[in-house]
Amino acid sequence: MNATKNNIGKDKTTRRTATTKVTSTTSSLRKLDSKTKDFKRNSERQTEICTDSTASNGFLKCRFLPKQEEVEIFRDCKDIIKTERDFYKSLSKFSSQYNLNPMQTRDFDYPYNIALAIWDIESKIKRQNEDWSNFKLIIENEKIQFAKEETFDVGTTLFFIPVLPLFQMLSNKKLKRNAELLLCVYCYLYKVADVPYYRQEDSYLYWIYDMHEEWLTQDDEDEEDLREYRREFLISKSIGNKIEQKISNIQNLKFFDERLVSFKIRNEFDRDCQKIASDAFALYLEYPTKTIFTHKPSSEENPYEDDYSNTAIGMEKYISFVADTKGSLYRNIEESINAEFNEYGSIEEPTIYTPINGRSIITADFDFENRFFNLIENLHDLLTT
């Protein structure tokens, strides 16, 4: 997973909107290893239904039905009557929306009747060339219903925000006003957008750093590269703690507008700082409470699938503050992350579930995500080049 040398953030190409997917045409901060470039949204359908292996005679006359033992997922629902009522009501709306004629399954016992209905509607919607993987059963307002699923394509990317460059800017008198303006941006990302911080013990990167530090303490060699490695660890801790104290100060948000208005542009670097700060401030004003995890896939929204968090790279793992994106320490951390990510089959992406209620479905709005990830790319580019 080598660092890309593309001029990130300079590409003004916007993400294009597709029917069920929003894709990114902008290059990313850190590309994953080539083995991970083929990651796709987990498209595993609702419990797959197979024909009964014991069926032998009359197969040309009979319809093959799903196995009873393959529908255990519905047994967790305690209120069977309510579950059936919600399901069939949503199935009716779903069928009407897509002009389908579902088979009658109410006479079968629960939960087989629901599994059979899903198996039937899946077969029929496929004949219309619809992508069944874009439809899910969700729970909304304590009701089970069908929904259209749309995701925002983040690519195979690590959206890591380095804090060491900001610390260096704060120590430079000539760049102090730039640094104060970017402090507002960092504060927004930390306090409002809820980007994980690598010095917080519950963060993914804290565990990665801690693991590498433990390895380092077990190495008795005193070579020059190891001494430099230890020095980078000390810097990552001390500076990380100092910067976290600064960006956690809510006063940075209160002075955001004032610092933007009074900021003087003298060169191209100032212009880039002002542009990034303006973009972040606009996000803050338009989405004052929205976090980057607002549309994170969850088991509550998609209760009838396997534990997705165990099979996909979580959003909190590829979005984070980090000490730096240069040096031997980061290179080793990057390799560890890449090795772990290669064990997964998919990646969590911002996801919006739109309930199917008979009305026309409007394409999901990923305006926040589009602008947020562009902001991170441009910020990273500014701080590293």
C-alpha positions in Angstrom: 0.0 0.0 0.0 2.4 2.7 -1.2 1.8 6.4 -0.9 0.5 7.9 -4.1 2.3 10.9 -5.5 -0.6 12.2 -7.4 -1.5 15.9 -6.9 -4.5 15.0 -4.7 -7.1 17.7 -4.5 -6.0 19.5 -7.7 -8.3 17.3 -9.8 -11.6 19.2 -9.8 -13.5 16.3 -11.4 -16.6 15.7 -9.3 -18.0 12.3 -8.4 -20.6 11.2 -10.9 -24.0 10.0 -9.8 -25.3 6.6 -10.9 -28.6 5.0 -10.4 -27.5 3.0 -7.4 -24.0 4.0 -6.8 -22.1 7.3 -6.4 -18.6 6.9 -7.8 -15.4 8.9 -7.2 -13.3 10.1 -10.1 -10.8 11.9 -7.9 -7.6 10.1 -6.9 -7.2 9.1 -3.3 -4.8 9.8 -0.4 -3.3 6.4 0.1 -4.0 3.5 -2.3 -4.4 0.0 -0.8 -2.3 -2.8 -2.0 -3.2 -4.0 -5.5 -4.8 -7.1 -4.0 -7.5 -4.9 -2.5 -8.3 -2.8 -5.6 -11.1 -5.2 -6.6 -13.0 -4.6 -3.4 -16.7 -4.2 -4.1 -19.7 -3.5 -2.1 -20.9 -6.7 -0.4 -23.6 -7.8 -2.8 -24.6 -11.0 -0.9 -28.4 -11.3 -1.3 -30.9 -12.0 1.3 -30.6 -15.6 2.6 -30.0 -17.6 -0.6 -32.7 -20.1 -1.3 -31.9 -23.5 -2.8 -34.0 -26.3 -4.1 -34.8 -29.3 -1.9 -32.2 -31.9 -2.5 -34.7 -34.7 -1.8 -36.9 -33.7 -4.8 -36.7 -36.3 -7.5 -39.9 -37.2 -9.3 -42.1 -34.8 -11.2 -39.6 -32.0 -11.3 -41.0 -30.7 -14.6 -44.4 -30.2 -13.0 -43.4 -29.0 -9.5 -42.0 -25.7 -8.3 -38.8 -26.1 -6.2 -39.2 -24.3 -2.9 -36.6 -23.0 -0.4 -35.5 -25.2 2.5 -37.1 -24.7 5.9 -33.7 -24.8 7.7 -32.3 -21.9 5.7 -34.6 -19.3 7.2 -33.4 -19.3 10.8 -32.8 -15.5 10.6 -36.4 -14.8 11.1 -36.8 -16.7 14.3 -35.4 -13.8 16.4 -38.6 -11.8 15.8 -40.7 -12.3 19.0 -44.0 -10.6 17.7 -44.8 -13.0 14.8 -48.1 -11.4 14.0 -46.6 -7.9 13.7 -43.6 -9.2 11.8 -45.8 -10.9 9.2 -48.2 -7.9 9.0 -45.3 -5.5 8.4 -43.6 -7.8 5.9 -46.6 -8.4 3.7 -47.6 -4.8 3.8 -44.2 -3.8 2.5 -44.2 -6.7 0.0 -47.4 -5.4 -1.4 -45.9 -1.9 -1.9 -42.8 -3.4 -3.3 -44.7 -5.5 -5.8 -46.9 -2.6 -6.9 -43.9 -0.4 -7.3 -42.2 -2.8 -9.7 -45.3 -4.4 -11.3 -44.7 -7.8 -9.8 -47.2 -10.5 -8.9 -46.1 -12.3 -5.8 -47.1 -15.8 -5.0 -49.4 -16.5 -2.1 -47.4 -17.6 0.9 -49.5 -16.7 3.9 -50.8 -20.2 4.3 -47.2 -21.5 5.1 -46.0 -21.4 8.7 -43.8 -18.6 10.0 -40.9 -17.9 9.2 -41.0 -20.1 6.2 -43.7 -18.0 4.6 -41.5 -14.9 4.6 -38.5 -16.7 3.3 -40.6 -18.2 0.5 -42.0 -14.8 -0.4 -38.5 -13.4 -0.6 -37.3 -16.3 -2.8 -40.3 -15.8 -5.1 -40.0 -12.0 -5.4 -36.2 -12.3 -6.0 -36.8 -14.6 -8.9 -39.4 -12.4 -10.5 -37.5 -9.1 -10.1 -34.4 -10.7 -11.7 -36.4 -11.3 -14.8 -36.9 -7.6 -15.1 -33.1 -7.1 -15.1 -33.3 -5.4 -11.7 -30.3 -5.8 -9.4 -31.7 -7.7 -6.4 -28.6 -6.8 -4.3 -29.7 -3.2 -4.2 -32.8 -4.1 -2.2 -32.8 -5.0 1.5 -35.1 -5.7 4.3 -34.6 -3.0 7.0 -36.2 -2.0 10.2 -37.5 1.6 10.3 -39.8 2.9 13.1 -39.8 -0.7 14.5 -41.3 -2.0 11.2 -39.8 -4.4 8.8 -40.0 -3.2 5.2 -38.3 -3.4 1.8 -35.9 -0.6 0.9 -33.7 0.5 -1.9 -30.0 0.5 -1.0 -27.5 3.1 -2.4 -23.9 3.5 -1.5 -21.2 6.1 -1.8 -18.0 4.6 -3.5 -15.0 5.6 -1.5 -12.6 3.5 -3.5 -9.7 1.6 -2.0 -8.5 4.5 0.1 -7.1 5.5 3.4 -8.5 8.9 4.4 -5.8 9.8 7.0 -5.3 13.4 8.2 -1.7 14.0 9.5 -1.3 16.3 12.6 2.5 16.7 12.5 2.4 19.3 9.6 -0.2 21.3 11.6 2.1 21.3 14.6 5.0 22.5 12.5 2.9 25.3 11.1 1.9 26.4 14.5 5.6 26.6 15.5 6.4 28.8 12.4 5.6 32.5 13.0 5.3 33.1 9.2 2.5 30.5 9.0 0.8 31.1 12.3 -2.3 32.7 10.7 -2.5 29.8 8.3 -2.2 27.4 11.2 -4.9 29.1 13.2 -7.3 28.9 10.2 -6.6 25.2 9.7 -7.1 24.7 13.5 -10.7 25.6 12.8 -10.9 22.9 10.1 -9.3 20.3 12.3 -11.7 21.2 15.1 -14.7 20.8 12.8 -13.4 17.4 11.7 -12.8 16.3 15.3 -15.7 17.8 17.1 -18.5 17.8 14.5 -17.6 15.3 11.7 -16.4 12.8 14.4 -13.2 11.7 12.7 -11.5 9.2 15.0 -8.2 10.4 16.6 -5.3 8.0 16.8 -4.5 8.9 20.4 -7.9 7.8 21.6 -7.8 4.3 23.1 -11.0 3.2 21.4 -9.7 4.1 17.9 -8.5 1.6 15.4 -5.2 3.4 14.8 -4.4 3.6 18.6 -4.4 -0.2 18.5 -2.1 -0.3 15.5 0.4 2.2 17.0 0.3 0.3 20.3 1.0 -3.0 18.5 4.0 -1.5 16.7 5.3 0.0 19.9 5.2 -3.3 21.7 7.1 -4.9 18.9 9.7 -2.2 19.2 10.2 -2.7 22.9 11.0 -6.4 22.2 13.8 -5.5 19.8 17.1 -5.2 21.6 19.1 -3.9 18.6 20.3 -0.3 18.7 20.8 0.4 15.1 20.4 3.9 13.7 17.1 3.1 12.0 15.7 1.7 15.2 16.7 4.9 17.1 14.9 6.9 14.5 11.9 4.6 14.7 11.7 5.2 18.5 12.1 8.9 18.0 9.1 8.9 15.7 7.1 7.0 18.3 7.8 9.6 20.9 6.9 12.4 18.5 3.7 10.7 17.5 2.6 10.6 21.1 3.7 14.0 22.5 2.6 16.0 19.4 -0.5 13.9 19.0 -1.6 14.8 22.6 -0.8 18.5 22.2 -2.7 18.8 18.9 -5.7 16.9 20.3 -5.9 19.4 23.1 -6.0 22.3 20.6 -8.5 20.9 18.1 -10.8 19.7 20.9 -11.2 23.4 22.0 -14.7 24.5 20.8 -13.5 28.1 20.6 -12.0 27.3 17.3 -15.4 26.8 15.9 -16.7 30.0 17.5 -13.9 32.0 15.8 -14.1 30.1 12.5 -16.1 32.8 10.6 -14.0 35.6 12.1 -10.7 34.0 11.1 -11.9 33.4 7.6 -13.1 37.0 7.1 -9.8 38.5 8.4 -7.5 36.1 6.6 -5.2 37.9 4.1 -4.2 36.1 0.9 -0.6 36.8 -0.1 0.4 33.7 -2.1 -0.9 30.5 -3.5 -0.5 28.6 -0.3 -2.7 31.2 1.5 -5.2 30.8 -1.3 -5.3 27.0 -0.8 -5.7 27.4 3.0 -8.5 29.8 2.5 -10.3 27.6 0.0 -10.1 24.5 2.3 -11.3 26.5 5.3 -14.2 28.0 3.3 -15.3 24.5 2.2 -15.1 23.2 5.8 -17.0 26.2 7.1 -19.7 25.7 4.5 -20.1 22.0 5.5 -20.3 23.1 9.1 -23.1 25.6 8.4 -25.1 23.3 6.2 -24.7 20.1 8.2 -24.1 21.3 11.8 -24.7 18.0 13.4 -23.9 15.5 10.7 -21.0 13.1 11.2 -19.1 11.0 8.6 -20.7 8.0 10.2 -24.3 9.2 9.8 -24.8 6.8 6.9 -22.6 4.0 8.2 -24.2 0.6 7.5 -25.5 -1.0 10.7 -27.1 -4.2 11.8 -30.2 -2.2 12.9 -30.9 -1.0 9.4 -30.0 -4.3 7.8 -31.0 -6.9 10.4 -31.3 -9.9 8.2 -27.8 -10.2 6.9 -24.8 -11.8 8.5 -22.7 -9.7 10.8 -21.4 -7.3 8.3 -18.8 -5.7 10.5 -17.0 -9.0 10.6 -16.6 -9.3 6.9 -16.0 -5.7 5.8 -13.4 -3.0 6.5 -15.1 -0.6 8.9 -15.4 3.1 8.1 -13.6 3.9 11.3 -10.5 2.0 10.0 -9.9 4.0 6.9 -11.0 7.5 8.1 -8.8 8.9 10.9 -6.4 11.5 12.2 -2.8 10.1 12.1 0.5 11.3 13.4 2.1 11.6 10.0 1.9 10.0 6.5 5.7 10.0 6.0 8.6 8.3 7.7 9.5 4.7 8.6 6.9 4.5 11.4 4.0 5.3 9.0 5.4 3.0 6.3 5.4 0.1 8.8 1.9 1.0 10.1 0.7 1.2 6.5 2.0 -2.3 5.8 0.2 -3.7 8.8 -3.1 -2.1 7.8 -2.7 -3.3 4.3 -2.0 -6.9 5.5 -5.1 -6.8 7.7 -7.3 -5.3 5.0 -6.3 -8.1 2.6 -8.2 -10.5 4.9 -11.5 -8.8 4.3 -13.8 -9.3 1.3 -15.4 -5.9 1.2 -15.4 -2.4 2.6 -18.0 -0.4 4.5 -19.2 2.7 2.6 -21.8 5.4 3.5 -25.1 3.8 2.7 -28.7 5.2 2.4 -31.7 2.9 2.7 -34.8 4.4 1.1 -38.1 2.6 2.1 -40.2 1.5 -0.8 -43.7 2.9 0.0 -45.3 3.1 -3.5 -43.9 6.5 -4.3 -41.2 7.2 -6.8 -37.7 6.8 -5.3 -35.4 9.8 -5.5 -31.7 9.1 -5.9 -30.0 9.2 -2.5 -28.4 12.5 -1.5 -24.6 12.0 -0.8 -23.8 15.7 -1.0 -22.2 15.7 2.4 -20.1 12.7 1.7 -19.0 14.0 -1.6 -17.8 17.3 -0.2 -16.4 15.7 3.0 -14.0 13.3 1.1 -13.0 16.0 -1.3 -12.1 18.2 1.7 -10.0 15.5 3.2 -8.2 14.9 -0.1 -7.4 18.6 -0.5 -6.3 19.1 3.1 -4.0 16.1 2.8 -2.5 17.5 -0.4 -2.0 20.9 1.2 -0.2 19.5 4.2 2.1 17.1 2.5 3.2 19.0 -0.6 
